[in-house]
Amino acid sequence: AREQAAKAAEENARTAAADAETDPKVVTRLLALAQADCDSPPPGAVIKFTHGIATFRGNCGVNADGNTFYAAGALAVVYKKKEHVQATCRGHVERTDLPPVPDAYRTNPSTKHLTGRPVSAIRCLAFEPDVSSRFGACAATGDASGRVAVWDSCTAMTRCALPSSGLHGGGGGVAALCLSDGAGSKGALLATVGGDFDSNPVGLWASPCGDWTDPLLVATAQAGPGRVLLAAWAHVRPKPRHKLGDVEKGVAVLLPIGAEAERAGAYDFVTGGDGGKLDFWTVTSGNLTARKASYAAGVAAEECFVCAVGLPPVAVASAADAEGAAGGKLVLAVGGASGRICLFEGTECARAPKAHVTAISDIRSAKLNAAAQVGVVSCGQDGEVKVWALAPEPGGGEANLALISALDAGSECVPRPLQSSVAAVALDEHFTRLMVVSTSSELMEVVRDSRASLQLLNGHAPVQAAVDTGGTGGGSSGGRASSVTASHPHPTDTDLEATGGADGTIRIWSKSGRCALAVLEVGAPVACIAWARQGRALAVVSSPTGECFFVNVDTATMQLAKNKVVVPAMSPCPKAVEVCTDGSILKATSYLMSAPEKTEVPEAQAEEAAAEEAKNWAAASGEQSVGSLGEGVQAEVLSESVPEPVEVEVAKYYSLTMGNELPGDSVLVSKVFWP
């Protein structure tokens, strides 16, 4: 039925375009929208709700409806708090539910499907700054396999999938993204950076119609060696600096507009990362050129840049500059791994005040009051979320930061997150609410004035920290897979499900309520779990020691309590456990790789193979005679065939009263284990 609907939508799009005798670009756009309507999971894999949130830098935004959007694994999610429901974008999930694109449209970027590629976790998120405008409702995500999807941040509907074009399809995937604001007019732009450690290819994409159903590649360049960790657009412009010229052969040409394009220190977007690497990119007639950052006297160069945000030039410019006259310099706030915020005017770093004790993980711009005073909101691994006012020094001059307020997410948010470090922060349109993402995969909402907090979502935290602070190796920090290692449905209550994770927590979930009812830290990674005592306890095995202990579960009050250790150690550490109904015996299942015995090839077949091998060797070496080349030795070697190792299931039984291992034949057949 889904295939028939897609074919019907495709045929209707062609018919409508033919009747209207429109440009082929319109056909492409209609076809892309028709196929986006079929962006749903295949039968049997309907996603009702997604718990947890990826913890890479900047993974949070607030759309025009006031709802939160973010990435979780390979899904982009729009969460509606009032209804407690989600919409998911599957632009990074393998698409098997759509018919193939006709050959006539296969070469167009907006309709070319990326097939045959594995599902990869999303590692970077970008969205248009002006969420209130008509063209400010788009977000873009990139994953580790090089796939870039542009989708609607309100409905989660896929707008398009960008082809890699050799830019981000290599082993490094997508390192960073940034979207322009569009300025309420057509001509939105998207910059992508590939994660190739040696070259880091940069691509600039445009949408002539403004809604990203018609992506076109504008320009390409290379950022050079090193690890790229950030990409940010220059600032929210009152006027667009560029217009799209004629589109020829699928490539748009960007043309500068007016004197503002020639303003001193002007640039379009910036990329940066390890080793103080910061490039300011300018688009000139379809070409990308980069300038390096410079530092004023007395300002030390930052070792590693991890996040950035562009600010309007009126924040430090004179009244004449605020009216649009040439002369004002762009302001860029860049967060570093040392905890400093570097303020760039043009391409020169004028100041670098210390903002956080440890690395800064995310930074956003904000309008602090009705007078549109420009501010900066930063968060870091120290767990602090700080609001800064950006203003020139008395008497004019360079911009500086003044601290307005600070929030300690680890101690002030209720309930407290498991980890106090903050991975991302987002603001609503009027800066009345803040969305805070912890490194333990919790999404919290904080009211700016009252500082009241509410935990909206949580999940098992990724094993590794979310914020890269330098180091060796290519690529950037990306969305990491969930650390869920075990799950088990309740034996009597079908609404309850227990999960364990490598983050060392046990969680009890309500399927109907779509929430976690209880969370308990057990102090070690969880290898496997199983319900016991008719659902009144959980048998938990920790990794890597194989220690087994019970967790008492009070389903009435949803209180969890760690009980005594029943088996001190199990070797090897099992992958699954089961407890018999009377609670006396534990069955532990492991999966070991076993090499089967060598099998002998029949002698006649071995001799024939040896003779063939001898012939091939003689032909390659120029020998004419193959009479005495050691057929017997070859036959002896070839007679032994070594198959590939196979996985063997091994079950062991342990007494829960004595804590010792039992012989397999001592387990009574009458013992019944919970499934």
ChimeraX attribute file (.defattr): number of C-alpha atoms within 10 A of each C-alpha:
attribute: neighborCount
match mode: 1-to-1
recipient: residues
	/A:1	6
	/A:2	15
	/A:3	13
	/A:4	11
	/A:5	16
	/A:6	21
	/A:7	18
	/A:8	13
	/A:9	19
	/A:10	21
	/A:11	14
	/A:12	15
	/A:13	20
	/A:14	17
	/A:15	13
	/A:16	14
	/A:17	19
	/A:18	13
	/A:19	8
	/A:20	8
	/A:21	11
	/A:22	11
	/A:23	10
	/A:24	13
	/A:25	16
	/A:26	18
	/A:27	20
	/A:28	22
	/A:29	22
	/A:30	21
	/A:31	24
	/A:32	24
	/A:33	21
	/A:34	20
	/A:35	22
	/A:36	22
	/A:37	14
	/A:38	17
	/A:39	20
	/A:40	19
	/A:41	17
	/A:42	13
	/A:43	8
	/A:44	6
	/A:45	8
	/A:46	9
	/A:47	12
	/A:48	11
	/A:49	16
	/A:50	21
	/A:51	16
	/A:52	21
	/A:53	31
	/A:54	35
	/A:55	34
	/A:56	28
	/A:57	29
	/A:58	24
	/A:59	27
	/A:60	26
	/A:61	26
	/A:62	24
	/A:63	26
	/A:64	17
	/A:65	14
	/A:66	18
	/A:67	17
	/A:68	24
	/A:69	28
	/A:70	27
	/A:71	25
	/A:72	24
	/A:73	23
	/A:74	25
	/A:75	24
	/A:76	29
	/A:77	25
	/A:78	24
	/A:79	25
	/A:80	16
	/A:81	13
	/A:82	7
	/A:83	7
	/A:84	13
	/A:85	13
	/A:86	19
	/A:87	21
	/A:88	25
	/A:89	26
	/A:90	21
	/A:91	27
	/A:92	27
	/A:93	20
	/A:94	17
	/A:95	19
	/A:96	11
	/A:97	15
	/A:98	19
	/A:99	15
	/A:100	15
	/A:101	17
	/A:102	11
	/A:103	9
	/A:104	9
	/A:105	16
	/A:106	13
	/A:107	14
	/A:108	18
	/A:109	21
	/A:110	24
	/A:111	27
	/A:112	19
	/A:113	19
	/A:114	16
	/A:115	11
	/A:116	9
	/A:117	13
	/A:118	10
	/A:119	17
	/A:120	22
	/A:121	23
	/A:122	32
	/A:123	30
	/A:124	29
	/A:125	29
	/A:126	25
	/A:127	28
	/A:128	27
	/A:129	26
	/A:130	20
	/A:131	23
	/A:132	14
	/A:133	15
	/A:134	15
	/A:135	22
	/A:136	26
	/A:137	23
	/A:138	29
	/A:139	29
	/A:140	25
	/A:141	29
	/A:142	33
	/A:143	27
	/A:144	29
	/A:145	23
	/A:146	27
	/A:147	24
	/A:148	27
	/A:149	24
	/A:150	27
	/A:151	27
	/A:152	23
	/A:153	30
	/A:154	23
	/A:155	18
	/A:156	24
	/A:157	23
	/A:158	29
	/A:159	27
	/A:160	28
	/A:161	26
	/A:162	25
	/A:163	23
	/A:164	20
	/A:165	10
	/A:166	11
	/A:167	23
	/A:168	29
	/A:169	20
	/A:170	15
	/A:171	15
	/A:172	19
	/A:173	27
	/A:174	33
	/A:175	31
	/A:176	29
	/A:177	27
	/A:178	28
	/A:179	26
	/A:180	26
	/A:181	27
	/A:182	25
	/A:183	21
	/A:184	17
	/A:185	17
	/A:186	17
	/A:187	23
	/A:188	28
	/A:189	25
	/A:190	27
	/A:191	26
	/A:192	27
	/A:193	30
	/A:194	31
	/A:195	30
	/A:196	27
	/A:197	20
	/A:198	14
	/A:199	17
	/A:200	26
	/A:201	22
	/A:202	24
	/A:203	23
	/A:204	21
	/A:205	23
	/A:206	26
	/A:207	21
	/A:208	21
	/A:209	17
	/A:210	20
	/A:211	23
	/A:212	28
	/A:213	27
	/A:214	25
	/A:215	30
	/A:216	24
	/A:217	22
	/A:218	25
	/A:219	21
	/A:220	19
	/A:221	18
	/A:222	18
	/A:223	25
	/A:224	16
	/A:225	15
	/A:226	21
	/A:227	28
	/A:228	31
	/A:229	30
	/A:230	27
	/A:231	26
	/A:232	25
	/A:233	27
	/A:234	25
	/A:235	21
	/A:236	19
	/A:237	15
	/A:238	12
	/A:239	13
	/A:240	21
	/A:241	20
	/A:242	21
	/A:243	17
	/A:244	19
	/A:245	15
	/A:246	12
	/A:247	13
	/A:248	8
	/A:249	7
	/A:250	16
	/A:251	17
	/A:252	23
	/A:253	22
	/A:254	22
	/A:255	17
	/A:256	17
	/A:257	13
	/A:258	11
	/A:259	10
	/A:260	18
	/A:261	20
	/A:262	14
	/A:263	16
	/A:264	14
	/A:265	17
	/A:266	22
	/A:267	24
	/A:268	21
	/A:269	23
	/A:270	26
	/A:271	28
	/A:272	26
	/A:273	26
	/A:274	25
	/A:275	16
	/A:276	15
	/A:277	22
	/A:278	25
	/A:279	20
	/A:280	23
	/A:281	23
	/A:282	18
	/A:283	22
	/A:284	15
	/A:285	16
	/A:286	19
	/A:287	15
	/A:288	19
	/A:289	16
	/A:290	18
	/A:291	14
	/A:292	12
	/A:293	18
	/A:294	15
	/A:295	17
	/A:296	12
	/A:297	9
	/A:298	9
	/A:299	14
	/A:300	12
	/A:301	16
	/A:302	23
	/A:303	15
	/A:304	25
	/A:305	32
	/A:306	30
	/A:307	26
	/A:308	29
	/A:309	22
	/A:310	24
	/A:311	26
	/A:312	20
	/A:313	23
	/A:314	20
	/A:315	22
	/A:316	25
	/A:317	23
	/A:318	16
	/A:319	11
	/A:320	12
	/A:321	16
	/A:322	16
	/A:323	10
	/A:324	14
	/A:325	14
	/A:326	15
	/A:327	18
	/A:328	25
	/A:329	22
	/A:330	25
	/A:331	28
	/A:332	26
	/A:333	25
	/A:334	26
	/A:335	31
	/A:336	31
	/A:337	26
	/A:338	19
	/A:339	23
	/A:340	22
	/A:341	27
	/A:342	27
	/A:343	24
	/A:344	25
	/A:345	22
	/A:346	22
	/A:347	24
	/A:348	17
	/A:349	22
	/A:350	19
	/A:351	23
	/A:352	24
	/A:353	14
	/A:354	15
	/A:355	23
	/A:356	23
	/A:357	15
	/A:358	20
	/A:359	23
	/A:360	34
	/A:361	31
	/A:362	28
	/A:363	27
	/A:364	22
	/A:365	25
	/A:366	21
	/A:367	15
	/A:368	19
	/A:369	11
	/A:370	7
	/A:371	7
	/A:372	10
	/A:373	14
	/A:374	19
	/A:375	22
	/A:376	23
	/A:377	22
	/A:378	25
	/A:379	32
	/A:380	29
	/A:381	26
	/A:382	19
	/A:383	24
	/A:384	23
	/A:385	25
	/A:386	19
	/A:387	23
	/A:388	21
	/A:389	22
	/A:390	23
	/A:391	20
	/A:392	16
	/A:393	12
	/A:394	8
	/A:395	6
	/A:396	11
	/A:397	12
	/A:398	16
	/A:399	20
	/A:400	18
	/A:401	21
	/A:402	13
	/A:403	14
	/A:404	13
	/A:405	12
	/A:406	14
	/A:407	17
	/A:408	16
	/A:409	25
	/A:410	19
	/A:411	13
	/A:412	14
	/A:413	20
	/A:414	14
	/A:415	12
	/A:416	16
	/A:417	23
	/A:418	17
	/A:419	16
	/A:420	20
	/A:421	26
	/A:422	32
	/A:423	29
	/A:424	31
	/A:425	27
	/A:426	26
	/A:427	24
	/A:428	19
	/A:429	18
	/A:430	12
	/A:431	15
	/A:432	13
	/A:433	21
	/A:434	21
	/A:435	22
	/A:436	25
	/A:437	32
	/A:438	29
	/A:439	29
	/A:440	27
	/A:441	26
	/A:442	26
	/A:443	26
	/A:444	23
	/A:445	22
	/A:446	22
	/A:447	14
	/A:448	15
	/A:449	9
	/A:450	9
	/A:451	14
	/A:452	13
	/A:453	21
	/A:454	16
	/A:455	18
	/A:456	15
	/A:457	21
	/A:458	20
	/A:459	23
	/A:460	26
	/A:461	29
	/A:462	23
	/A:463	18
	/A:464	13
	/A:465	16
	/A:466	26
	/A:467	26
	/A:468	21
	/A:469	20
	/A:470	18
	/A:471	10
	/A:472	8
	/A:473	9
	/A:474	18
	/A:475	23
	/A:476	29
	/A:477	23
	/A:478	27
	/A:479	27
	/A:480	24
	/A:481	19
	/A:482	22
	/A:483	19
	/A:484	23
	/A:485	17
	/A:486	19
	/A:487	19
	/A:488	17
	/A:489	18
	/A:490	19
	/A:491	17
	/A:492	9
	/A:493	11
	/A:494	11
	/A:495	13
	/A:496	20
	/A:497	19
	/A:498	21
	/A:499	21
	/A:500	29
	/A:501	26
	/A:502	21
	/A:503	23
	/A:504	21
	/A:505	21
	/A:506	27
	/A:507	19
	/A:508	25
	/A:509	20
	/A:510	16
	/A:511	14
	/A:512	9
	/A:513	11
	/A:514	16
	/A:515	18
	/A:516	18
	/A:517	16
	/A:518	17
	/A:519	20
	/A:520	16
	/A:521	16
	/A:522	18
	/A:523	10
	/A:524	17
	/A:525	23
	/A:526	27
	/A:527	26
	/A:528	27
	/A:529	29
	/A:530	26
	/A:531	28
	/A:532	25
	/A:533	17
	/A:534	15
	/A:535	19
	/A:536	14
	/A:537	20
	/A:538	25
	/A:539	23
	/A:540	27
	/A:541	31
	/A:542	25
	/A:543	20
	/A:544	16
	/A:545	17
	/A:546	22
	/A:547	21
	/A:548	26
	/A:549	21
	/A:550	21
	/A:551	23
	/A:552	19
	/A:553	20
	/A:554	13
	/A:555	16
	/A:556	6
	/A:557	9
	/A:558	11
	/A:559	15
	/A:560	20
	/A:561	13
	/A:562	16
	/A:563	13
	/A:564	10
	/A:565	17
	/A:566	20
	/A:567	21
	/A:568	13
	/A:569	19
	/A:570	20
	/A:571	12
	/A:572	16
	/A:573	21
	/A:574	24
	/A:575	17
	/A:576	19
	/A:577	25
	/A:578	22
	/A:579	26
	/A:580	19
	/A:581	15
	/A:582	12
	/A:583	18
	/A:584	14
	/A:585	23
	/A:586	25
	/A:587	20
	/A:588	23
	/A:589	18
	/A:590	17
	/A:591	16
	/A:592	13
	/A:593	11
	/A:594	12
	/A:595	13
	/A:596	11
	/A:597	11
	/A:598	11
	/A:599	11
	/A:600	13
	/A:601	15
	/A:602	12
	/A:603	13
	/A:604	11
	/A:605	13
	/A:606	21
	/A:607	20
	/A:608	13
	/A:609	17
	/A:610	23
	/A:611	20
	/A:612	14
	/A:613	15
	/A:614	20
	/A:615	18
	/A:616	12
	/A:617	14
	/A:618	15
	/A:619	13
	/A:620	9
	/A:621	9
	/A:622	8
	/A:623	10
	/A:624	9
	/A:625	11
	/A:626	16
	/A:627	10
	/A:628	8
	/A:629	16
	/A:630	12
	/A:631	20
	/A:632	14
	/A:633	12
	/A:634	17
	/A:635	21
	/A:636	15
	/A:637	12
	/A:638	18
	/A:639	21
	/A:640	15
	/A:641	12
	/A:642	12
	/A:643	11
	/A:644	10
	/A:645	12
	/A:646	12
	/A:647	12
	/A:648	12
	/A:649	11
	/A:650	12
	/A:651	14
	/A:652	18
	/A:653	21
	/A:654	22
	/A:655	17
	/A:656	18
	/A:657	11
	/A:658	12
	/A:659	16
	/A:660	15
	/A:661	17
	/A:662	16
	/A:663	10
	/A:664	12
	/A:665	8
	/A:666	8
	/A:667	14
	/A:668	8
	/A:669	7
	/A:670	7
	/A:671	13
	/A:672	14
	/A:673	16
	/A:674	15
	/A:675	12
